[in-house]
Amino acid sequence: MYNIELTETQAEIAELLNRVLSGEEVIISNAGTPVARIVPIAEQSLPRIAGLDKGKVVISPDFDAPLPDDILNDFLNPADAE
């Protein structure tokens, strides 16, 4: 993280953006108090469209059946599973 005073940002905006583009977070402070954070914009994913997988998702008939004892015991007693 890089911290810079507000008065210095105007002269160094290009450098600040280069730091952000390289993945660094930049904090802008005013009189020593952080007031803003500049971070890269996260890649935007495509919107999800309901129904695209219709008919492709199959749930096993025993999906909600109790777990076998040996697997269940691993959850109840994780120290014994090792």
N, C-alpha and C positions, 0 to 999 in steps of 0.2 A: 504494500500500500504506500502511496506517495501522498504527502501532505503539503499543501501550498496555501499561502495567504491570498486572500481575495485581491489585494492590490497588485499582486504579481501575476495574476492569471491573464490579464489583458495583454500583456507583452508576450506571454508564453503559451497562448491557446493552441498553436500548431503543435508544439512539443507535448502539451497535455494530451491532445487527441492521439498523437503517435503512441504515447504510453498506454492509453486506453485500448487502442487497436492492437497492441502487442499483448493485451490480456491483463494489464495492471489496473488496479482500482485507484482512482485519484480522489482525495478528500480536499475540498476547498474550505478554508477556515477564515473567519473574520475576527480579528483581534485574538487569535488563539483558540476560538471556539469553532468546532466543525459545524458547517452550515449546509454543505451539499456533498454529494458523492457522484462521481462520473464513472460509469461502468459501461462495458460494451453492451449493445442491444443483443439480447439472446436471439438465436435464429428462430424465426417464426415457423411453426409447423403448419401443415395444411389442416384445415378444419376437418373434424371427424364427421363422416356422413353415416347416419344411422341406417342399418339394414344391409350394408355392403357384404357382410358375412352370413346373411340369411341362408339357412340350409347347410352351411359349412361347419358349424359348431355342433359337436356331438358330445353329449354328456352321458357317461356310462350309467347304466341302470343302478349300479351299486355305489354311486357317487357318495351318498350319505350313509352308507353302511358303516358299522363300527370297525375300527382299525384292528388288525390282527394283534394278539397280545404282545408279540415280540416288538412290534413297532410302537405300540401304545406305551410299553414299559420304557422305551428310549425317551419318550417325551416326559413321562412321569418321574423317571430316575436318570437324568442325563449323565450323572457321574458314573453310573454302571454301564453306560453304552460304550465307554472308551476301552 
